[in-house]
Amino acid sequence: MKILFDHHTPFRLAHGGLQIQIEQTLHALGAIGVDAERLRWWDESQTGDLIHFFGRPDASYIHFAHGKGMRVVMQELLAGLGARSALTRFAQKLFMTTAKAVLPSPFTARMAWDSYRLADACIALTPWEGYLMGKMFDAPPERVHVVPNGVEPVFPASAPRERDRWLVCTATITPLKRVVELAEAAALAKVPVRIIGKPYAESDPYAQSFFKTAHRHGEFVRYEGPITDRTQLASIYRAARGFVLLSTMETLSLSALEAAACECPLLLSDLPWARSVFKRDATYCPVADATRIATVLRQFYDAAPSLKPPPKPCAWTDVALQLKRIYESLLSQRT
């Protein structure tokens, strides 16, 4: 069994959680003895039995793979769709159904809506995303598998530390992560927050706005840039009073899982993905302006020392074992 990983966007152009997910999954599969490597699109001599595509391949991609006797597993992150209201999702579904009926097939083919029906398996990170795959894209229920992200051993194995007075947020500096709003709320609530991460580009207007906001409110906002040392990051989670992530949309946040592995109380945006994963083991904040966030942030800060830590997430090895079973099941069905 040989697995090929494929993805549309080069890591050099957009760092973030998806890159970590792909790299850690690939490493974990190798650790349990699965032959897995990156698909080399330029190498016609490369062999493989199954393509694990991170994203949404178009229908022709899947047809070509099937023509070569290869199975296709697709794993798309539905952060935007998962954050929309029920009414908006209903309108989107109605549009998709109408478009398929009245628009030329070459146009709708570019949207790759049918890929969910054509792929041999669809991987969802959360039960919520699994539901959306079936409800919105008609993915056959028997082909939808919920396989969460994992965490590296360094996080659950890190030594307990005395909690300090700082909350921590680890996130890419982008509008969807709402770090400007978090910084403004921290200043309003007089709650100290460490923010760790980097923008996609230093010149980005939102990033520039964040840098100015963090500098203006330096008493309560400490921006530390990116931290790539995983041991150091685990130590920061262990010492933090709590973890905060107030994004407008999300799938299954790796940083939230890492913080949970370090027994750090969680404050998350009140979105379906978070409630489907952490249920009552996290505190939730509405996606609102800085004034409303400040109220919830203050309440979370005061309560954090008495909050029960969230349950420990699974390891990447567990993720790899789940994927291996799915791969083996698909390949055993080949005629």
N, C-alpha and C positions, 0 to 999 in steps of 0.2 A: 504494500500500500504506500503510494507516494502522493503527498498533498502539496499543491501549489497555492501560494498566497498571492492575491492580486488586489490592487487598489488604484484609484484614479489619480489622486493628488500626491505629488512628491513631498516627502517629509520636509525637504529643504524650504518649501514654500509655506507650510502651515504646520507648526509644531502643536502638540497638545495631547489630550487624553487618548485619542484614537491611535496615535503613533505608539504610545506606551502599550496600549491594548494589543496591537498587532505584534509588536516586538516581544512582549511578554508571553503571548500565546504561542508564538513560533518557538521561543526558547523552551517553554514548558512541554510542548509536544516532543521536542527533541529529547528532553530529559526523561520522558517515559518511553522512549524508543520508537517514536513515530518519525518516519522519513518525511520531513516537510521543509520546503524552501520557497524563496520568492520566485514568482513567475518572471522569466526573462522574455519580455515581449519580442525581442529581436532574435531570439534563439529558436529556430524551427526544429532543432534537434533535441530540445529539452523534452523529457518524458514526464508523465504524471497520470494518476488515476482519477483525481478529483481536484477541482478548483474551489478554494474557499475565497470568495470575493467579498471584500469589505467595502460596502457601498451598494449601489444598485446597477448591475450590468443591464444593457439593453437586451431585447429579445434575441437579436441576431447573435450576440455573444453566446447566449445559452444554447441556441440552435447549433452554432459552430462547434461548441464543446461537446454537445451530445453526438454530433456527427463524427467526432473523433473517439467516441466511446467513453467520454469523461463525464462524471457527475459534477453538478454545480451546487455549491452551498452559498447562499447570499446572506450577508449580515449588514443591514443598513441601520444606521442610527436615526431614530425618528424623533429627535429632540423638538423640532419646530411643530410638527403635527401633534405630538403628545402634549404640548402646552396650550393648544387652541381650545376654545370653548366647544361645547357640544353642538351649538348652533352653527359655528364656523365649520366644524367638521362635516355636518350635514350638508351645508352648502357646497363644500368641496367635493363630497361624494356625488352630489347631484350634478355638479359641473362635469366630473369625470365620466359619469354615465352618459350624459348628453353628448359630450365631446366624442366619445367612442361611436355614438350613433350617427352623428351628423358631419364630423370633420374627416378630412382625408386620412387614411390609415398611416401614411408616412409621417404626418404631424403627430398623431397620438403615439406612434411607435417611438418617437424621440423622448417621450415622457417615461417610457419603460414601465408603465403601470402593470403590464401583463407579466413582468418578470417574476412577481410573487407567485403566480400560478404555474409558471414554467420551471422555476428552480426546483431542484430535487429536495432541498430543505431550506428553511428560513430560520435564522438564529435571532432571537430577541434577547436583549439584556434584562428585561423586566417583564412581569406578567402584563403590565399595561401595554408595552410595545407589542407583545404577542397578540393581545386583543386587537390592537389597531391594524396589524398585518392582515388579520382575517376580516375585520369589519370594513376597512377602507379599501383593501386591495384584493380581497377574495382569495387570500392564501388558504389552501386546503388545511383544515385543522390538524390533520395527521402529519403535515410537513412542517409545522411550526414548533420550534423547540426553544424553551427559555433556558439560556445558559448565561449566568451573570459574569461580570468581571471578577477577577481575583485580586489578591494583594501579594506583594513580595514578602518572603519570610522575615526580612529585617524589621517590618512593622509590628507584627504580633510578638516577635521575639525581643523587642526593645525593652529595656529595663524601666520600671515605673519611676517617676520623678515627682517631686513636690510641684504642684501646680502654681504657676505664677499669676500675675494680674492681667496678662494679655490674652485676648482672643486671637485666633489666627485664621487667615483666609489664604488658600493657595489656589490661584486661578490665572489664566491668561488674561492680560489687560485688554479686554474687548467690551463693547457695549452689552453683549448678552450676559456677561458675568457681573455687570453692574457694580464694579469696584468704585467708581466715582460716587455713586449713590450711597454705597456702604461707608466710604470715607466721610461724606457729608453727615450721614446719620451718626457715625461714631463721635464726630465733633459736637453735634447737637445733644447727644445723650451723655457726653463726657465718659465714653467707654473706650479704653485703649485697644487698638486692633493692629496686628502685624499683617501686612499683605505681601505675599510671596508670589512671584511670577514675572512674566515679561510680555510685552505686546508683540504682535506679528511684525510690526515695524515701528521704530522709535518716532518716526514722523507722523504716525497716525494721529488725527485730531483728537480722538477720544483718549488716546494714551497721553497726549500733551495736556489735556484737561485733567487727567488723573494726577500726573506729576505735579501740576500746579496746586491741585486740591490737597494732595498729601503734604506738600511743602508748607502750605498755608496753615494746616492743622497738625503740625508736627508733634504737638503735645500728645495727641491721641491717635495719630496715624503714623505708623512706622513702615515705610516701603523698603523692602530688602532685596528687590530684584529676584532673579531665579536662583534656586538652590538645587543643584543636581546631585549632591551627595545624599543618597537615600538614608544612610545612617543618621546624618545630621538632621534630615527632615523628620525622621521618626522621633528623634530626641525633642524636636520642636513641638510635635504633636503631643508628646508625653507631658511636656511642661505647660502647654497652653491651658487656659481656663476653659476654653471651648473652641469649637470650629464653626466658621460661618461661610455659607455659600448661598448668595441671593440671586442667582442667575434667572433670566427670564425664561429659559428653556434648558433642558438637560436630558440625558439618557440615563446612564447610571454613573454618577460621578466617581472617578477613581480617587480623587483627593478626599471625598467624603468617606469612601471605603477605607482608605489609609488611616484617616483620623479615627474612624470607628475601631480599626484594629489596634489602635493605641489607646483605646478606652476614653476617647475625647468626646464630651457632650456635643451634639450637633444642632445647629440652627440652619434650617434649609428653607428655600422658597416653597410656599404651599402649592406644589404641583403634583399631579397624579403619580409621576415616576417615584417621587420621594415617599409619598404615603404608601405606595404599593410595595416598597422595599423595606422601609424603616418603621412603618405603621406608628405605634405609640412610643417608639424608642428614639424619637427626635422631637425637636421643637420646630414649629413652622411659622413662617412670616409671609404675609401676603405680598404679592408683587405690587409695590406701592411707591409713593414718593419718600424722600428722605425723612420727612417729619413722622410719617407713620412707621417707617422702619426704625427710627430712633426709639420709639416707645417700646416696640417688641425687643429691640436690641438691649435696652436697659433691663427689661424684665428677664431676658435670658441670662444676661451677665450676672444679675443678682442671684438667680436660681441655680446657676451652673454647678457650684460646688456640691449641691445636694441631689443633682440629677443622676439617675442610674445610667451607667455607660451603655451604649448600643451593643447589640450582639456582634460577635466577631464574624467578619466575612470569610468566605472560603479562600483557599490558596490557589495560585495559578495552576498548580499541579492538578487540583480537583477540576478546574475548568478544562484542562487538557484531557483528562480522563473522560469527561462528559462528551467532549467533541470526538474523541476517538471512537466511542460507542456509536455515535451518529454516523461517522465516516464508514465504520465497518458495516453497519446496517445497510447503508446505501449501496456500498460496493457489493454486498452479498446478494443484492437484488438484480444485478446485471445479468442479462441473458447472453 
